[in-house]
Amino acid sequence: MPQQREQLINWALLLTLVVLWGTSFLAINVSLRSFEPDQVVVLRLSIATILLIAFMLARRKRLPRKPIAWVHFMVLGLLGNVLPFWFIAKGQVLVTSGMAGLLMAIMPLMTLILAHFFITGENLNRNKLLGFVFGIAGITLILGPSILGSQNSFIGCLLVLSAAILYATNSIIARRLPTYSSAVVGTGVTMCAALTSLMLWPSVLDIDWHLVSNLALLTIVWLGIFPTGVGVIIFFVLIRRAGPTFLSNINYLIPIVAYFTGALVLGELVVWHDMIALVAILFGIAVSRRPVRRTTHTS
């Protein structure tokens, strides 16, 4: 019975994370009505930093003093927050929120390819390669209509795909760096990301708040607190409770949530080739996770 309760809690946390991250594309779309992409990045990271510092202090943890730790946090913050957040926000000026979420589904498959070259023992096998082929086929189905002309720009799609590649790269780098306390690394990385984004885009200091709609303001606060701040906390809690394999189930669910919340809330079009692409990418993820059966020969 206690084990069933633990599993129930894990699934509740996972579904909460799926909802938070899956609807973040919708929130970005709404916030872009009053803010520039760079302002969205700075604001969401700044709000999340405040929340995560409070969380870290509540856990009675302290930020490291060694300079090398801050170098690690800076790299992870740049590749895992600042640049992908900006690529996604910039891309969503040109593509729908559902399309952005759908394109992000390629991230775990890109991670497989990068892990083959940079992580010992993570070699490609036929299932991983087959999964990657299905994923690329799905992306091709998405990009084809955008090249020919649709509500989604080809450049916007490439920007979001760039964010997915950065997330994959960041996950590989994180696995090669020393491990830190989850509360500490979450806070340190987000803090470095917020400071870096402010240095890159100080335009956030010039916002005319009188022109910002109440809806956009509420959305940016929600985006900073929940998908960015609370999402990081749940992520690390789930890693500790259930492990990365269980957490990887989000890769199946987030694209679905992102695509259909955009359709339901913002009235974005649902088209048949997107559905086929979604099935192809999710099938590719499923195939890539299957272990390769070893055949034994008897004489």
VEXDREN-2710 file (C-alpha; in Angstrom, 1 decimal):
% VEXDREN-2710
k/r/px/py/pz
1/MET/0.0/0.0/0.0
2/PRO/2.8/2.5/0.8
3/GLN/4.4/1.7/-2.5
4/GLN/1.2/2.4/-4.4
5/ARG/0.9/5.7/-2.6
6/GLU/4.4/6.6/-3.6
7/GLN/3.7/5.7/-7.2
8/LEU/0.5/7.8/-7.1
9/ILE/2.5/10.8/-5.8
10/ASN/5.1/10.3/-8.5
11/TRP/2.4/10.3/-11.2
12/ALA/0.7/13.3/-9.7
13/LEU/4.0/15.2/-9.8
14/LEU/4.7/14.1/-13.3
15/LEU/1.3/15.2/-14.6
16/THR/1.7/18.5/-12.8
17/LEU/5.0/19.0/-14.5
18/VAL/3.5/18.1/-17.9
19/VAL/0.7/20.6/-17.5
20/LEU/3.1/23.4/-16.4
21/TRP/5.6/22.8/-19.2
22/GLY/3.1/21.9/-21.8
23/THR/1.1/25.1/-21.3
24/SER/4.2/27.3/-21.1
25/PHE/4.1/27.7/-24.9
26/LEU/0.5/29.1/-24.5
27/ALA/1.7/31.4/-21.8
28/ILE/4.6/32.6/-24.0
29/ASN/2.2/33.3/-26.8
30/VAL/0.0/35.5/-24.6
31/SER/2.9/37.3/-23.0
32/LEU/4.4/38.2/-26.4
33/ARG/1.3/40.5/-27.0
34/SER/2.9/43.0/-24.6
35/PHE/6.5/42.0/-24.3
36/GLU/9.4/41.5/-26.6
37/PRO/11.0/38.0/-26.7
38/ASP/14.1/39.1/-24.8
39/GLN/11.9/40.8/-22.1
40/VAL/9.9/37.5/-21.7
41/VAL/13.2/35.7/-21.0
42/VAL/14.6/38.2/-18.5
43/LEU/11.3/38.5/-16.6
44/ARG/10.5/34.8/-16.3
45/LEU/14.1/34.0/-15.2
46/SER/14.1/36.9/-12.6
47/ILE/10.8/35.8/-11.1
48/ALA/11.9/32.2/-11.0
49/THR/15.2/33.1/-9.3
50/ILE/13.4/34.8/-6.4
51/LEU/11.3/31.7/-5.9
52/LEU/14.2/29.3/-6.1
53/ILE/16.3/31.3/-3.6
54/ALA/13.5/31.1/-1.1
55/PHE/13.2/27.3/-1.8
56/MET/16.9/26.8/-1.3
57/LEU/16.9/28.7/2.0
58/ALA/13.9/26.8/3.2
59/ARG/15.9/23.6/2.5
60/ARG/18.8/25.2/4.5
61/LYS/21.2/24.9/1.6
62/ARG/23.9/27.3/0.6
63/LEU/25.3/28.4/-2.7
64/PRO/28.8/27.1/-3.4
65/ARG/31.8/29.3/-2.9
66/LYS/34.2/27.6/-5.4
67/PRO/34.5/29.6/-8.7
68/ILE/34.4/26.4/-10.8
69/ALA/30.9/25.6/-9.6
70/TRP/29.7/29.0/-10.8
71/VAL/31.4/28.4/-14.2
72/HIS/29.3/25.2/-14.4
73/PHE/26.1/27.1/-13.4
74/MET/26.8/29.8/-16.0
75/VAL/27.3/27.2/-18.8
76/LEU/24.1/25.3/-17.8
77/GLY/22.2/28.6/-17.4
78/LEU/23.2/29.8/-20.9
79/LEU/22.6/26.6/-22.8
80/GLY/19.6/25.3/-20.7
81/ASN/17.7/28.6/-20.1
82/VAL/18.8/31.8/-21.7
83/LEU/19.4/30.8/-25.3
84/PRO/16.6/28.2/-25.6
85/PHE/14.1/30.4/-23.8
86/TRP/15.0/33.2/-26.3
87/PHE/14.8/30.9/-29.4
88/ILE/11.4/29.6/-28.3
89/ALA/10.0/33.1/-27.6
90/LYS/11.5/34.5/-30.8
91/GLY/10.2/31.5/-32.7
92/GLN/6.7/31.9/-31.3
93/VAL/6.5/35.3/-32.9
94/LEU/6.4/33.4/-36.1
95/VAL/4.8/30.0/-35.2
96/THR/1.8/28.9/-33.1
97/SER/2.2/27.8/-29.5
98/GLY/1.1/24.3/-30.5
99/MET/3.6/24.1/-33.3
100/ALA/6.4/25.1/-30.9
101/GLY/5.5/22.4/-28.4
102/LEU/5.3/19.8/-31.2
103/LEU/8.8/20.7/-32.5
104/MET/10.3/20.4/-29.0
105/ALA/9.4/16.7/-29.1
106/ILE/12.6/16.1/-31.1
107/MET/14.8/16.9/-28.0
108/PRO/15.1/13.4/-26.5
109/LEU/16.0/12.0/-29.9
110/MET/18.7/14.6/-30.4
111/THR/20.0/13.7/-27.0
112/LEU/20.4/10.1/-28.1
113/ILE/22.6/11.2/-31.0
114/LEU/24.8/13.5/-28.9
115/ALA/25.1/10.9/-26.1
116/HIS/26.5/8.4/-28.6
117/PHE/29.5/10.7/-29.2
118/PHE/30.0/12.2/-25.7
119/ILE/28.7/9.8/-23.1
120/THR/30.5/6.5/-22.4
121/GLY/28.2/3.5/-22.7
122/GLU/25.4/5.4/-24.6
123/ASN/26.2/4.0/-28.0
124/LEU/23.6/4.0/-30.7
125/ASN/21.8/0.8/-31.6
126/ARG/19.3/-0.1/-34.3
127/ASN/16.3/0.9/-32.1
128/LYS/17.8/4.3/-31.3
129/LEU/18.6/4.9/-35.0
130/LEU/15.1/3.8/-36.1
131/GLY/13.6/6.1/-33.5
132/PHE/15.6/9.0/-34.7
133/VAL/14.6/8.3/-38.3
134/PHE/10.9/8.4/-37.3
135/GLY/11.5/11.6/-35.4
136/ILE/13.2/13.3/-38.4
137/ALA/10.4/12.1/-40.7
138/GLY/7.9/13.8/-38.3
139/ILE/9.9/17.0/-38.3
140/THR/10.0/16.9/-42.2
141/LEU/6.2/16.6/-42.2
142/ILE/6.1/19.7/-40.1
143/LEU/8.6/21.8/-42.0
144/GLY/7.3/20.9/-45.5
145/PRO/4.0/22.9/-45.3
146/SER/5.8/25.8/-43.6
147/ILE/8.2/26.0/-46.5
148/LEU/5.3/26.0/-49.0
149/GLY/3.4/28.6/-47.0
150/SER/1.2/28.3/-43.9
151/GLN/0.5/30.1/-40.6
152/ASN/3.8/28.8/-39.4
153/SER/7.1/30.4/-40.6
154/PHE/10.0/28.1/-41.6
155/ILE/12.4/30.4/-39.8
156/GLY/10.2/30.3/-36.7
157/CYS/10.3/26.5/-36.8
158/LEU/14.1/26.5/-37.1
159/LEU/14.4/28.8/-34.1
160/VAL/12.3/26.4/-32.0
161/LEU/14.3/23.4/-33.3
162/SER/17.5/25.2/-32.3
163/ALA/16.1/25.5/-28.8
164/ALA/15.5/21.7/-28.7
165/ILE/19.0/21.0/-29.8
166/LEU/20.3/23.4/-27.1
167/TYR/18.3/21.5/-24.5
168/ALA/19.7/18.2/-25.7
169/THR/23.3/19.6/-25.6
170/ASN/22.7/21.0/-22.1
171/SER/21.5/17.6/-20.8
172/ILE/24.7/16.0/-22.1
173/ILE/26.9/18.6/-20.5
174/ALA/25.0/18.3/-17.2
175/ARG/25.8/14.6/-17.1
176/ARG/29.5/15.2/-17.5
177/LEU/29.7/17.8/-14.8
178/PRO/30.0/17.2/-11.0
179/THR/26.7/16.6/-9.2
180/TYR/25.4/19.3/-6.8
181/SER/22.4/19.4/-4.5
182/SER/19.3/19.7/-6.5
183/ALA/18.1/22.8/-4.7
184/VAL/21.5/24.4/-5.1
185/VAL/22.0/23.6/-8.8
186/GLY/18.5/24.7/-9.6
187/THR/18.9/28.0/-7.8
188/GLY/22.5/28.6/-9.0
189/VAL/21.7/27.9/-12.7
190/THR/18.6/30.0/-12.8
191/MET/20.3/32.9/-11.0
192/CYS/23.2/32.8/-13.5
193/ALA/20.7/32.6/-16.3
194/ALA/18.7/35.6/-15.0
195/LEU/21.9/37.8/-14.7
196/THR/23.2/36.7/-18.1
197/SER/19.9/37.5/-19.8
198/LEU/19.7/40.9/-18.1
199/MET/23.2/41.7/-19.3
200/LEU/22.4/40.5/-22.9
201/TRP/19.0/42.3/-23.0
202/PRO/18.7/45.2/-20.6
203/SER/15.7/46.4/-22.6
204/VAL/13.6/45.0/-19.7
205/LEU/14.5/48.1/-17.8
206/ASP/12.8/50.3/-20.4
207/ILE/9.4/48.7/-20.4
208/ASP/6.5/51.1/-20.4
209/TRP/4.3/49.3/-17.9
210/HIS/1.3/51.5/-18.7
211/LEU/1.1/49.8/-22.1
212/VAL/1.3/46.3/-20.7
213/SER/-2.1/44.5/-20.6
214/ASN/-3.2/42.9/-17.3
215/LEU/-3.5/39.6/-19.0
216/ALA/0.1/39.7/-20.3
217/LEU/1.4/40.8/-16.9
218/LEU/-0.4/38.0/-15.1
219/THR/0.8/35.5/-17.7
220/ILE/4.5/36.5/-17.4
221/VAL/4.2/36.3/-13.6
222/TRP/2.6/32.8/-13.9
223/LEU/5.3/31.8/-16.4
224/GLY/8.1/32.8/-14.0
225/ILE/6.6/31.3/-10.9
226/PHE/5.1/28.0/-12.2
227/PRO/6.7/26.6/-15.4
228/THR/10.1/28.1/-14.7
229/GLY/10.3/28.1/-10.9
230/VAL/8.0/25.4/-9.6
231/GLY/8.8/23.3/-12.6
232/VAL/12.5/23.2/-11.7
233/ILE/11.6/22.2/-8.1
234/ILE/9.2/19.4/-9.3
235/PHE/11.8/18.3/-11.8
236/PHE/14.5/17.7/-9.2
237/VAL/12.1/16.2/-6.7
238/LEU/11.0/13.7/-9.3
239/ILE/14.5/12.9/-10.3
240/ARG/15.2/12.0/-6.6
241/ARG/12.0/10.1/-6.0
242/ALA/11.5/8.2/-9.3
243/GLY/14.6/8.5/-11.4
244/PRO/15.3/9.8/-14.9
245/THR/13.6/6.9/-16.7
246/PHE/10.3/7.6/-15.1
247/LEU/10.7/11.3/-15.7
248/SER/11.3/10.7/-19.4
249/ASN/7.6/9.9/-19.8
250/ILE/7.0/13.7/-20.1
251/ASN/8.5/13.5/-23.6
252/TYR/5.3/11.8/-24.7
253/LEU/2.8/14.1/-23.0
254/ILE/4.2/17.6/-23.3
255/PRO/3.8/17.9/-27.1
256/ILE/0.2/16.7/-26.9
257/VAL/-0.7/19.2/-24.1
258/ALA/1.1/22.0/-25.9
259/TYR/-0.5/21.3/-29.3
260/PHE/-4.1/20.9/-28.1
261/THR/-4.1/23.7/-25.5
262/GLY/-3.1/26.1/-28.3
263/ALA/-6.0/24.8/-30.3
264/LEU/-8.5/24.9/-27.5
265/VAL/-7.5/28.2/-25.9
266/LEU/-6.1/30.3/-28.8
267/GLY/-8.1/28.7/-31.7
268/GLU/-4.9/27.5/-33.4
269/LEU/-5.6/25.2/-36.4
270/VAL/-5.3/21.4/-36.0
271/VAL/-4.2/19.9/-39.3
272/TRP/-3.8/16.3/-40.4
273/HIS/-0.1/16.4/-41.3
274/ASP/0.7/17.8/-37.8
275/MET/-1.1/14.8/-36.3
276/ILE/0.8/12.4/-38.4
277/ALA/4.1/14.2/-37.5
278/LEU/3.2/14.0/-33.8
279/VAL/2.5/10.2/-34.0
280/ALA/5.8/9.7/-35.9
281/ILE/7.9/11.6/-33.4
282/LEU/6.2/10.0/-30.3
283/PHE/6.6/6.5/-32.0
284/GLY/10.2/7.3/-32.6
285/ILE/10.8/8.2/-28.9
286/ALA/9.0/4.9/-27.9
287/VAL/11.1/2.8/-30.3
288/SER/14.4/4.5/-29.2
289/ARG/13.7/3.5/-25.6
290/ARG/13.2/-0.2/-26.4
291/PRO/16.2/-2.4/-25.5
292/VAL/17.8/-4.4/-28.3
293/ARG/17.2/-8.1/-27.9
294/ARG/20.4/-10.1/-28.1
295/THR/20.1/-13.2/-30.2
296/THR/21.9/-16.3/-28.9
297/HIS/23.2/-18.9/-31.2
298/THR/23.2/-22.5/-30.1
299/SER/25.3/-25.2/-31.9
END
